[in-house]
């Protein structure tokens, strides 16, 4: 089996209202956190176009795929998939909207506050036995129905995409363990009798807090809303909510989740 390190990281969109915690003060810390933990594949949420371009510059070893959720504005947020250029190539990739009309750009689904998207990529490694399909998403923070319907749509699309490939579904679910969107993803059926499983449930041990939210300066308890699911034929060897920070703040208002596994 092939070891792979995964990361899911909501990097927080760039807004002046964050004051001393805005992107200009955090961007190098975000890049340094990714660089230090050295994931092979990373799903980022809330990365506006210029933020993604800056990450490309600071992390030249990664290629990024995914369209903005709102193509009508110059710097819409992306739910992008990044992968190590030296290891993987992407044969196919797509972004679709979590709505009743998933191919309609900028569409807002159900009771969502904003357009929401999922991005997936089929990654190939030379001489590997099979490909890796990664889907990254960000469910709505207000609409309960939108979270439920959105994850069902994303999972249905994911199940239709895969044959015997290894599978990852990650992102900011805006839902804690045991909430409706998390439950919907748990044990979701895949091809070959496989199912999706929460990686933390498969890990022999978990490192770091159960929450994945911060206010930039302190952890916010009972808000473990960032998840990494894998197909249950995956050996998960480690799970961590990463609490790295500098003297001023955490890198984001979310902690990155890092998962070590073997496909």
N, C-alpha and C positions, 0 to 999 in steps of 0.2 A: 504494500500500500504506500501511497505517496503522501508525505507530510505537507500540510498547507496551513498557513496562519491567516485567519480571517479577522477583519475589523469592521465594526459598524460604528459610525461616528457622525452625530448631528453637530455640525460645526458652528451653528447659529448664524443666521443671516446678518448682513452688515447694516446696522442702524445707528444713527447718531444718538438715539435715546439711551443707548447703553453707556454713554459717557466714557469713563476711563476703561471700560470693559469692551469697547466696540472693536470691530475687526482690525483696525489699524494697530491696536495695542495687543492683539492676540494672534495675528496671522503667523508670525514666526513660531509661536508656541504650538499652534495647531500643526504646522509643518514639522516641527521638531518632534512632537509626540508621535506622529505617523512614522517619521524617519527612525526614531529610536526603537519603536516596537516592531518595525520592519514587517508589516503584513504583506503577504503575497497578493491578497485581494482585499480591497476596502470599499465599503459602501458609505458614501457621505450623504447627508441630508441637509437641506437649507442652504446649500452653496449657491450663491448668486453667480451670474456669469463671470463677473470680474474676480470673485473669490476663487472660482474654479481655475481661471486663467493664472492667478497668482500661485495656486497650488501646483499647477503644471510647471511653472517656472522654478519654484522652490524644490519640487520633487521630480526632477527630470527622468527618473527611473520608472515612472508610472505613466501609463496611457489611461485616458478617461473617456467614457462613453455615456451618453444620455442627453435628452433634450430638456429644456426649461419647462416648468409646469405652466407658465404664463408667457406665451410667445409674443404677446401684445406689448410687453414692456422691455426696455433695453437690457435689463439685468435680472431676469426672472430666476427663481430658485430652481436648482437641479437636485434630483435624487440620483446621483451619478454612481457608476461603478468604475473603480480604478483597479488596474492590475499591473503587475510587474512586467515591464516590457521584455526583460531578458529571459523571462520564464514562459509567458503565455502570449498567445495571439487570440484575437476575437474573430470568429468566423461569421457570426450573426449577432445582431443586437437590435433592440427596439425600445421605445418608450410609449406607453399608452396611459390614457387618463382614467382615473378611478371614478367612473360616472356611468350613466345609462347609455352614453355614446362614447365608448372608450377610444375610438379613432378620431374623435373631434377635438382638435387642439383647444386648450383653454376651457374645456367643459367642466362644470361644477356638478358633482353628483349628490343626489339625495339631499340631506340636510347639512352638507359641508359648508364651511365658511369660505374656503378657498379652493381653487383647482388643486387636485392631488394626482400624482403620477406614480407609476412603477416603471423602473428600467431593468431590463434583463440583458445578459450577455452569455453567449456560449464560448467558453474559453478552452483552448487546446494547448497542450504541452507536448513538445516533440517526444516521441517514443512512449508517451503515457498510454495506458490501456484504454482509457475512455476520457471523454470531455467532462468539463465542469460547467453546469448551468447555474448562474447566480442571478437572483432577483432581489432588487433593493427598492424599498418603498417608504413612504411617510404618510401615515393615516391622519385624518383630520383631527384637530384638537378640540373641536366643538361638537360636531355631529356624531351622535352615538350610532345612528343608522348608517351614516357614511362610513364609519369605521367598520361596522359589521359587513355591509355590502361591499365595501372596498377591498377588504381582505379576502372575501369570498371570490371576487372577480380576479384578484391577483393570483390566488392559489389555483383557481380553475385554469387560468392562462398558463401558469407554471406547469401544472400537471399535463396539459396538452403539449407542452414543448418538449418534454423529456421522454427518452426511452430508457436506456440503461445508464445514462450519465449520472454522475454525482450531482447532488442538488443542494443549494443554499438559498434560504429566504431570510433576508435581514432587513432591519430598519427601525425607525421610530414608530412604534405602534400607537403611541399616546394611550396606552392601555397596560395595566400592570398584569403580572402573572395571575391567571385565574379569571381575568376579565374576558368579555365576549370575543374580542379579536384574537387574543392569545389562545383561548380555548378552540376557536375555529381552526387555527394553524396547527394545534397539537394533534398529532396522529392523522393529519390530512393524508388521504390515500394518493399514492403515486404508482407509476407503472411497476409491473413485476411483483406486486404485493407489498411494495415498500410503503413507508409512511414518513411524514415529517415529524421530527422530534425537536423539542427545545434543547439546544446544545448544553445548557447548564444542567439539565436533567441527566444527560449522558456523561457528563464530566465526572471523573473520579473525585475531584475536589474543585471548589470554586474559591477564587481569590478576590478580595476587595469587598465593598459594601453591596447590599442588595439593591439599593437605590442607584439610579443612573442620572439623577438630576442635581443641578447646583444652582445657586444664585450668583455664580462666578467666584464668590468668596467662601461659601460654606455649602455643605451637602444638604439637600432637601430630602428628608426621610420619606420612606414608603412610596417612592416614585420610580420603581424599576420598570421603565417603559420602553427600553431599547433591547431588542431581542435578535438572536441569531438562531435560526432553525436549520437543521440539516437532515438529509435522508438517513433513515435508521440503519443503513448499511455502512455508516461512517463511524470510525473509532475516534471519539473525542477524548483528547488527552489533557486538556486544560481549558478553563474558562476564567476570565477576569474582567471586572469593571475597573478600569485604569484610573487611578486617582492622582496621576502626575500633575504638578502645577509649578508655577514659579512663585516669587515672593508676593506678587500682586494678585494673582487670580488663577483659577482653573482655565484651561484652554477654551472652554465653551460652557454653556449652561447645561450641557449633557456630558457625561463621562463616555469615552469610547469603550466599547465592549470588544475584547480580544479573545478569539477562540483558536486553540490549536487542535488540529484533527488530522486524520489519515483517511484518504479516500481509496 
